[in-house]
C-alpha cells in the first residue's frame, strides 16, 4: 500500500472536469489498495484546515486565496500565493508530519511546485506531474498573453514546476515534442498519460429534452466550459446552417466566460433549434447524454498545443459519436478518424463542419457506432490504467 498525496486546485463538490478526474483517480487508487489524500485549497473555508472522508477518499481542504471566477490580475496573484498558504495551513493540520510514499499533482495550475518540493523533501519520495495543458504557451497562442515581462515570469514558474517533477505525464504524444526543445531536460522522464474517466451509470438528469422544444429531434450536445479557449462561435454557425432541419437540435450545458455571450447571440440570430442550460452536477451527465445523439467538441484554431478534452471521454463512455472543430495538427483528429467514432474539422470553416455534420447524421444509422465509442473509452481512457501508471512511476528508486 502506498500513501500518496494528491495536490490540486479542484475537487468535488466543484463540477469541473479536473475535479471529476481527480475524484475518479483517487477512488481508483483506493480500489487498488493505496491510501491517497487529496490536498485541495478552499477560499470559503473559515478555518486553516478541514479533514474529511469523501466517498472513501481522505480529503484535506486548506484555506487559500480565491483563484476562480475573478479577473486575471487577481487570479495570478492568488495562484502565486496559493502553494505557500496551503503549505502553511497544512503545517497546522493533523497531517503536518505525515510522510508520503509519493506526491502527484495536477496542472493547471502551474503554481503548486513549491508545495510539491516541500513534501518531497520532507518524505524523500518521488513526484508525478499530471500535465493537462501547457501554460503559458496556449495563452500566447490565443492572444491572451504577449511574450513580454508577464510571459517571462510565467515561464520561470513553468520551469520550476517541471524541475520538481520526477515524471511528467502529458496527455497526447504530440505534447512530448514540446520538451524536445528544452536545453537541459527538466525531468528524468516524460511520458503519455492518457486522460481517464471512471464508469458512471445514468442516475437521472434535471434536464429533460423530451419536455423541451428539442423533443423528437436528434440532439447535438455540448457539456462543459464555454470560454475563450473553446472558440464555440463555429457551433452556433453550424446551428444556423441547420436551422431548416426540424429533426436536428443543439443543446449547450455549462458555464464559462463566453456562456452568456453565446446564449445572447443564439437569441439574436433567432435560433429556435438551440437551447442553453446552466451547469449540472457531473453525476447527471450520463443521464443527459442518454437523451442525446452526438457530442460536440470545439477548440479554438489558434491553439498550437494539443489536448484531448475531458468531454471527449465522457461522450465515448456514453456511446456518443463526436463532431469536432479543433486546431490543425491536434492528435485528436487522428484518434477520431482511426477509431471511426465521429467526424472532425480542422479548417475553422462552418461550411466544412456543416458537411461533416450531415455525414455524421447519416452515420448514426450504423449499428456498431455506439459500441465503437464505448470500446474506445474502456480500452484507452481507464482510470485503473492511469492509477497504475502513476504508482509505477512513483515506485521507481529515488
Residue, then its C-alpha position, 0 to 999 in steps of 0.5 A: x500500500x502506498x500513501x500518496x498525496x494528491x495536490x490540486x486546485x479542484x475537487x468535488x463538490x466543484x463540477x469541473x472536469x479536473x475535479x471529476x478526474x481527480x475524484x475518479x483517480x483517487x477512488x481508483x487508487x483506493x480500489x487498488x489498495x493505496x491510501x491517497x489524500x487529496x490536498x485541495x485549497x478552499x477560499x470559503x473555508x473559515x478555518x486553516x484546515x478541514x479533514x474529511x472522508x469523501x466517498x472513501x477518499x481522505x480529503x484535506x481542504x486548506x484555506x487559500x486565496x480565491x483563484x476562480x471566477x475573478x479577473x486575471x490580475x487577481x487570479x495570478x496573484x492568488x495562484x502565486x500565493x496559493x502553494x505557500x498558504x496551503x503549505x502553511x495551513x497544512x503545517x497546522x493540520x493533523x497531517x503536518x508530519x505525515x510522510x508520503x510514499x509519493x506526491x502527484x499533482x495536477x496542472x493547471x495550475x502551474x503554481x503548486x511546485x513549491x508545495x510539491x518540493x516541500x513534501x518531497x523533501x520532507x518524505x524523500x519520495x518521488x513526484x508525478x506531474x499530471x500535465x493537462x495543458x501547457x501554460x503559458x504557451x496556449x495563452x500566447x497562442x490565443x492572444x491572451x498573453x504577449x511574450x513580454x515581462x508577464x510571459x517571462x515570469x510565467x515561464x520561470x514558474x513553468x520551469x520550476x514546476x517541471x524541475x520538481x517533477x520526477x515524471x511528467x505525464x502529458x496527455x497526447x504524444x504530440x505534447x512530448x515534442x514540446x520538451x524536445x526543445x528544452x536545453x537541459x531536460x527538466x525531468x528524468x522522464x516524460x511520458x503519455x498519460x492518457x486522460x481517464x474517466x471512471x464508469x458512471x451509470x445514468x442516475x437521472x438528469x434535471x434536464x429533460x429534452x423530451x419536455x423541451x422544444x428539442x423533443x423528437x429531434x436528434x440532439x447535438x450536445x455540448x457539456x462543459x466550459x464555454x470560454x475563450x479557449x473553446x472558440x464555440x462561435x463555429x457551433x452556433x454557425x453550424x446551428x444556423x446552417x441547420x436551422x431548416x432541419x426540424x429533426x436536428x437540435x443543439x443543446x449547450x450545458x455549462x458555464x464559462x466566460x463566453x456562456x452568456x455571450x453565446x446564449x445572447x447571440x443564439x437569441x439574436x440570430x433567432x435560433x429556435x433549434x438551440x437551447x442553453x442550460x446552466x451547469x449540472x452536477x457531473x453525476x447527471x451527465x450520463x443521464x443527459x447524454x442518454x437523451x442525446x445523439x452526438x457530442x460536440x467538441x470545439x477548440x479554438x484554431x489558434x491553439x498550437x498545443x494539443x489536448x484531448x478534452x475531458x468531454x471527449x471521454x465522457x461522450x465515448x463512455x456514453x456511446x456518443x459519436x463526436x463532431x469536432x472543430x479543433x486546431x490543425x495538427x491536434x492528435x485528436x483528429x487522428x484518434x477520431x478518424x482511426x477509431x471511426x467514432x465521429x467526424x472532425x474539422x480542422x479548417x475553422x470553416x462552418x461550411x466544412x463542419x456543416x458537411x461533416x455534420x450531415x455525414x455524421x447524421x447519416x452515420x448514426x444509422x450504423x449499428x456498431x457506432x455506439x459500441x465503437x465509442x464505448x470500446x474506445x473509452x474502456x480500452x484507452x481512457x481507464x482510470x485503473x490504467x492511469x492509477x497504475x501508471x502513476x504508482x509505477x512511476x512513483x515506485x521507481x528508486x529515488 
